Amino acid sequence: MNYQGYVHHIPTSVTAYGLTLLLTLESWLPAAGNRRRRLRHTARNLTLWFLNALALALLAAPLIANVAEWAEERQFGLLNLLSLPPAFATVTAILLFDGWLYLLHRANHKVGFLWRFHRVHHSDPEMDATTALRFHTGEVLISAALRLAVIPLLGIALWQLLLY
């Protein structure tokens, strides 16, 4: 496997290591007591996360990577029009993309169709670190489809997206 093959695994690896750390800390210093069904709860949320990660890996990630590479090769998008220094362009890309995701998150709360999917995240009966991974697959795929338009419009490079 070449270097690019490993790069696509970075976000998943960082998420897995971070989740393991948080779950370990929650076990040592629990914020909520009497978590009798913790293993079942964790398994349920991790299964949903795994299915979503699989759907993203098979359906969305290759398309998103190709769109980002296409925009970068053709110097397409807002950031490419601005001709910013590389470090400033990267910070700007991250802030713009994060702003877009914030707006999408707000829309998930306000638009009835989107809320039907997003409420899975908010309906966790026992909140812990795995709640951050609990999303309806429909929401994950809708978000990925919208990124296919936003990434080239903003001119975000693939490496900036992976950094994000």
C-alpha positions as CSV (number, residue, x, y, z in Angstrom):
1,M,0.0,0.0,0.0
2,N,1.4,3.4,-0.9
3,Y,1.5,6.6,1.2
4,Q,-1.9,7.8,0.0
5,G,-3.6,4.5,1.0
6,Y,-2.5,5.2,4.6
7,V,-3.6,8.8,4.6
8,H,-7.3,7.8,4.2
9,H,-7.1,5.9,7.5
10,I,-5.9,8.8,9.6
11,P,-9.3,10.3,10.6
12,T,-10.7,6.8,11.6
13,S,-7.5,6.0,13.6
14,V,-7.6,9.3,15.4
15,T,-11.3,8.8,16.2
16,A,-10.7,5.3,17.5
17,Y,-7.8,6.2,19.7
18,G,-9.6,9.3,21.0
19,L,-12.7,7.2,21.8
20,T,-10.6,4.6,23.6
21,L,-9.0,7.2,25.7
22,L,-12.3,8.9,26.6
23,L,-14.0,5.5,27.4
24,T,-11.0,4.6,29.6
25,L,-11.2,8.0,31.4
26,E,-15.0,7.6,31.9
27,S,-14.4,4.2,33.4
28,W,-11.9,5.6,35.9
29,L,-13.8,8.8,36.6
30,P,-17.5,8.2,35.9
31,A,-19.7,11.3,35.6
32,A,-22.8,9.2,35.9
33,G,-23.2,6.4,38.4
34,N,-25.1,3.1,38.1
35,R,-24.2,2.4,34.4
36,R,-25.3,-1.3,34.5
37,R,-26.0,-1.5,30.8
38,R,-22.8,0.3,29.8
39,L,-21.4,-2.5,27.7
40,R,-24.6,-3.0,25.8
41,H,-25.0,0.7,25.3
42,T,-21.4,1.1,24.1
43,A,-21.8,-1.9,21.8
44,R,-25.0,-0.5,20.3
45,N,-23.4,2.9,19.6
46,L,-20.2,1.5,18.3
47,T,-22.1,-0.8,16.0
48,L,-24.0,2.1,14.5
49,W,-20.7,4.0,14.2
50,F,-19.1,1.1,12.4
51,L,-22.0,0.7,10.0
52,N,-21.8,4.5,9.2
53,A,-18.0,4.3,8.8
54,L,-18.5,1.4,6.4
55,A,-21.1,3.3,4.4
56,L,-18.9,6.3,4.3
57,A,-15.8,4.3,3.3
58,L,-17.7,2.5,0.5
59,L,-20.0,5.2,-0.8
60,A,-18.8,8.7,0.1
61,A,-15.1,8.8,1.0
62,P,-13.9,7.9,-2.5
63,L,-16.2,10.5,-4.1
64,I,-15.2,13.2,-1.6
65,A,-11.5,12.5,-2.1
66,N,-11.9,12.6,-5.9
67,V,-13.9,15.9,-5.8
68,A,-11.3,17.5,-3.5
69,E,-8.4,16.3,-5.8
70,W,-10.3,17.5,-8.9
71,A,-10.8,21.0,-7.3
72,E,-7.2,21.1,-6.3
73,E,-5.8,20.1,-9.7
74,R,-7.9,22.6,-11.5
75,Q,-7.4,25.4,-8.8
76,F,-11.2,25.5,-8.5
77,G,-13.0,27.2,-5.7
78,L,-13.0,30.3,-3.5
79,L,-9.7,29.6,-1.7
80,N,-7.9,29.2,-5.0
81,L,-9.2,32.5,-6.3
82,L,-7.8,34.3,-3.2
83,S,-4.2,33.2,-3.6
84,L,-3.5,33.1,0.1
85,P,-0.2,32.0,1.7
86,P,-0.4,28.2,2.3
87,A,-0.6,28.4,6.1
88,F,-3.3,31.1,6.0
89,A,-5.2,29.2,3.3
90,T,-5.2,26.1,5.5
91,V,-6.5,27.9,8.5
92,T,-9.1,29.6,6.3
93,A,-10.1,26.3,4.8
94,I,-10.6,24.7,8.2
95,L,-12.6,27.7,9.5
96,L,-14.8,27.8,6.4
97,F,-15.5,24.1,6.4
98,D,-16.2,24.1,10.2
99,G,-18.5,27.1,9.6
100,W,-20.3,25.1,6.9
101,L,-20.7,22.1,9.2
102,Y,-22.0,24.3,12.0
103,L,-24.7,25.7,9.6
104,L,-25.5,22.2,8.6
105,H,-25.8,21.2,12.2
106,R,-28.2,24.1,12.9
107,A,-30.2,23.0,9.9
108,N,-30.4,19.5,11.3
109,H,-32.2,21.0,14.3
110,K,-34.5,23.4,12.4
111,V,-35.5,21.5,9.2
112,G,-38.0,18.8,10.0
113,F,-36.7,16.3,7.3
114,L,-33.2,16.6,8.6
115,W,-34.3,16.5,12.3
116,R,-35.9,13.1,11.7
117,F,-32.4,11.7,11.1
118,H,-30.5,13.9,13.5
119,R,-32.6,13.1,16.5
120,V,-31.0,9.7,16.7
121,H,-27.9,11.5,18.0
122,H,-30.0,13.4,20.6
123,S,-32.0,10.4,21.7
124,D,-29.2,8.5,23.5
125,P,-30.6,7.4,26.8
126,E,-27.2,7.4,28.5
127,M,-24.8,10.0,27.3
128,D,-21.1,9.1,27.2
129,A,-18.2,9.3,24.7
130,T,-19.9,7.0,22.3
131,T,-22.8,9.4,21.9
132,A,-20.6,11.6,19.7
133,L,-20.6,8.7,17.2
134,R,-24.3,7.9,17.3
135,F,-25.8,9.1,14.0
136,H,-28.5,7.9,11.7
137,T,-26.9,6.6,8.5
138,G,-29.3,8.8,6.5
139,E,-27.8,11.9,8.2
140,V,-24.2,10.7,7.5
141,L,-24.9,10.1,3.8
142,I,-26.9,13.4,3.4
143,S,-24.0,15.3,5.0
144,A,-21.5,13.5,2.8
145,A,-23.5,14.4,-0.3
146,L,-23.6,18.0,0.6
147,R,-19.9,18.0,1.2
148,L,-19.5,16.9,-2.5
149,A,-20.7,20.4,-3.4
150,V,-19.2,22.5,-0.6
151,I,-15.6,21.2,-0.9
152,P,-15.0,22.2,-4.5
153,L,-16.9,25.5,-4.1
154,L,-14.6,26.4,-1.2
155,G,-11.6,25.0,-2.9
156,I,-10.5,22.8,0.0
157,A,-7.6,20.5,-0.8
158,L,-7.7,16.8,0.2
159,W,-4.9,17.2,2.7
160,Q,-6.7,20.2,4.3
161,L,-9.8,18.0,4.6
162,L,-7.8,15.2,6.2
163,L,-6.2,17.8,8.6
164,Y,-9.7,19.0,9.5
